[in-house]
Amino acid sequence: MAQTSGSLSRARLGRTPCVLPLRPMPSLEHNALVELFRDDPALALRLLRDAMGITLPAHAAVTVTDAALNQLIPTEFRADLVVALRDAADGVLLAIIVEVQLGVDPDKRYTWPVYVTALRARLRVPVCVLVIAPSARVAAWAAEPIVLGPATGSFTAVVIGPTAVPRVTHAAVAIADPALAVLSARAHGNDVGGLSVVLAALSALDHVDAAHAAVYLHVVYEALHAPVRAALEAWIMEHLQRSDVPLPPFAQRIKAEGKAEGKAEGKAEGKAEGKREVLLKLAANAGFALTDDQRARIAANTDVATLDAWIDCVLAGAPPDTWRW
């Protein structure tokens, strides 16, 4: 069984490593992104193969091996996750060290080469470091070659930044690959038309367990800018009906406000008003400039089916002058 980089380091040194000063605990965002790969280790393969064009060896299984997250005193050389490609006899063919990197950390330019060297020496197989960097700035930093020394060459990690993550906009694709859908929502949710990516990810969360759905929803929401958050809040108020999901505080507040509003205004009118708000926010997020006449028509419309049809038009990328008014 492949060992973690922490245990590999201790075995290589032959003694208990010194206790380091306490570091900040990994954030919810960090742990949630690591959890995506723990739940679906083949996600690392899909990103290497499909997003980066890297040829991988034929294999029979993909497994995860790593140290426990969030220990109080982390060892110096502890990777987030190690994914192993195995043959039919359970032998390791390739080891992928997955690192979630939310910020620039100069120490990683020294520890990443150690991860590779220690694991490669132990397993006697090829090893690479796959860095997941949601920020374009951090991705650019992580992709810089690490010079090892005079005449000794350099080390380069494989980096997945926002531009390398595929845009997932269709619910069927998101449901088939929830982990990729969540990454896509984080990477592209603030782009023009990004709400469709976020909504695709939300549709995928119906197909994961309730606890994970709540964490992933929170992580996606926290990455969104104010306009997209507002549009998502409006959508949640109207559409999110799963009672078994322990929603984060922001979603609980939205649902509570929506219920109170609906009782105050009347069920039918409250529903139409919510649809109109969603429509206007979606249109603004998509970059559609509505005319005064179009805005007046939306404001006067109380037919939920018509409003739903216009919302579908926005999500499909159809400009307002093509809608059936």
N, C-alpha and C positions, 0 to 999 in steps of 0.2 A: 504494500500500500504506500502510495506517495506520501511524504511527510510535508509539513508546512515549512516555510522558510525559517520561522523561528526555531523549530526543533532541529532543522538542518544546521543552522548556525551554531547551536549549542553542541551538536555532535562534532562539527568540524573543529571547534575550539577545544573540546575535551574538558571543559569546565563550565560551571554555572556562570552565565553572563552577569556582569555587574548590574545593579539596580539603577535605572536611569531616573531622572526627575519626572514627576508626573506630567503627562501631556494632556491637552484638552480631550475630553471624551468625544468619540466620533458623533457627528450630528445625526438627527433623524434622516435628513436628506442623504447623507453618506451611506448610512446603514440600509436605507430603503433601496438605493441603487445597487449596493452589494447583494441585497436579497434577491433582486431581479435575476442575477446570475447564479445565485445559489439555487433558486427554484427552477431555473431553466439554464443549466450550464451550456447547452448547445447554442445559446444566444451568442456566446463568445465566438463560436465557430462561424455562425452566420455572418457576424460582423467582419471577421477576418476574410471570409471567402467572398461574400456578396458586396460589402462596402469597400473593402480594401483590395480585392482581387488577388488574394493570397491563396496559393494551392496548398491544400492540406492532405495529409496521408489518409488512405482508406482505413477505416476503423470500424470496430464492432460496438463500441460503447463509449460514453462520455461520463466521467465521474467528477465529483468535487472533493477536494481535501483541503482543509484550512484550519487555522487556530480559531478558538472561540472569540467572537467579537466582544468588544467593550470590557476586556479585563482591566483591572484597576491600574496595574503597572505593566504596560506593554513592553515587550523585548524590543531591542533596537531593530532587528531585521524580521519584521512580521508583515507579510503581505496580506492584502484583503482576502484573496481567494486564489486557489490553484485549481485549474481545470485540466484534467488528464484525458487524452485520447488513448483508448486501449484496444488491443487486438483481441481476437477470439479466445486467446489463452490468458487474458487479463494482464498482459504485458503492456507497459506504457510506451506509446509511440511518440508522443509530443506532449509537453507540459506548457500550459498557458497561464502565466501569472497575471491575474486581473487586479488592476489598481484603479479605484475611483478617486479622482483628483479634482477637488472643488476649488483649490487655490494653489498659488505658486508656493512650493516648498523646496528651498535650496538643498535640504538634506537628501531629497529623493535622487538628486544627481549623483550621489555617492552610494545610496542603498540599492537602487534599481540594478546596477551592474552586479552587486553582491547577490541579490536574489537569483539572477540568472546563473552566475558562476556556481553558487552552492547547490542549486537544484540540478543543474546540468552534471556536475561532478557526482552527485548522489545517484541520479537515475540513469546516467549515461545515454541521454536522449536529447534531441533538440529542445530548446526552451526559448520562449519569447515573453516579453512584458506587454500586455495590452492595457493601455491607459484610457479610461473613460473620463473625458473632460467636458462637462456641459458648457463651459465658458470658452468662447473662441480665443480669448487672451491666454487662458491657461493651456489650451490645446496647442497654441503656437509655441509656448514655452516648453511644454513637455516633449514636443517633436524635435527640439534642437538636439543635435548629436552631442553626446557626452564624451569628451576627450579623456582617455584613460591615462595617458602619459606619453612621453617622447617615444616615437617609433613603436607604439603599442596599439595604434588604431583608436577607434571610437565605438561607443555603444549607442544605439538608437532604439527607442521604444516604438511600438505600433500605437498610434494615437487615434482615437475616435472622438473628434470634435463635433460641434453641431452640424457642420456642413456635410460630414460623412454619414450622418444618420439618415436613412430613407424617410421620406414623408409618407406617413400612413394616414390616408383620408377616408378609406372605405371601411365600414363596420365589419364586413366579412373578413377582410385582411387583418384587422385589429383583433378580432375574436380568435382567429387562428394563431396569432402571435402577440399575446397581451404584453409581454415584456418589451418587445420592439415598439409596440404602440405607445407605451409609457415613455420610453426614451425619445420617441418621435415627438410626443406632445411637449416634452421639456425642450427639445431642440428647436422646434418650429412653431410652437404655440403663439409666439409674439410676431411671427411673420405676417405679411398680408395674407388674408384667408386662413390664418392659423387656427381660428376657432373650430374649423372643420377637423383639424388634426386632433384637437383636444376632445371634441365630441366623439371621434372614433375611438380614442383611448378610453373614454368613459363607457362606451358600449362594451369594450373588452372587459371592464372591471366587473360586469355582471357574471363573468365566467371564471373569476378567481374567488377564493374564500373571503369572507366578510372582513376579517382583520387586515389582510393584505390590501383589499380594495380601499379601505379607509386610509391606510398609510400612503398608497400610491396616489390617491386623489389629493391628499394633502401636499405631497411632494410636487405634483404637477401644478397645483394652484399657486404654491409659493413661488414658482418660477415665472408666473405670468405677470405682465405689466397691467396697470390699472384698467385700460380700456377692455382688454380681453377678460380680465377678472370680472368686470361688470357684466359683460355679455354672458360669461359662464354662470355667474350668480343668477341672472335672469333665467337662464336655461334650467338650472337646478330647481329654482322655485316652481317651474312649470312641469318639469319632466321627471325629476328624480323621485322615484316611488319606492325604492327598496327599503323596507322597514328593518331588514336584518343587518344592514351595514351600520356599524358604529361611526357615524359621520364625524369629521373634525368639527370644532366649534364654529368655524365660519359657515359650514353647510347647515348645521343645526339652526344657526341664527337665521339663515336665509329661509329655511323651511318654515320656521316659526313665524317670521314676518309675513311670509306668503299666506299662511293659514289665517292669520289675523286680518290681513288685507282682504282676503276672499270673503270672510264672514262680514266684514264691515261694508263691503261694496255689493254683496250679493254674489252668489256662486257663478252665474252666467257672465255677468259683466266683469267680475274679477278675473275670470279665465280669459276673456277677450282682451282685457287690459294687459294682462301678463303677456299674451301673445304679441300685442302691439309693441310692448317694450322690448321683447326679445327680437322682433323683426327689425326695429330701428337700430338696436345695438349691433345686431349681426351685419346689417347693411353698412353701418359706419365702420365696423371692423374690416369689412371686405373692401373698403375704399369706394363704395358707391355713393355718389352725390345725388340725393333725392331732390326733385323739384318741389316747389311749394305746393303745387297741385297734388303731387304724389303723396306728400306728407299729410295733406288734408284728407285724402282718400283713406289713408291708413288710419288716421285719427277717428274718422267717422265710421269705420268698418267694425261691426260687431259679430260678423260671421266667423266662427272659429275655423271652419274648414277652409275658407278663403285665406285667412291669415296663415294657416298651416301651409297652404300651397305656396304663398309668397316666401315663407321661411325656407321651404324646400328649394325655391328658385335661388335664394341667396347662397345656400349651402352648396348648390350645384355650380355656382359661379356665374349665374345668368344675370346680366345687368337689368336694372328696373324697367328700361324701355321695352324689354322683351316679356315682361309679366303680363298676364291677362287682367287688365284693370276693369 
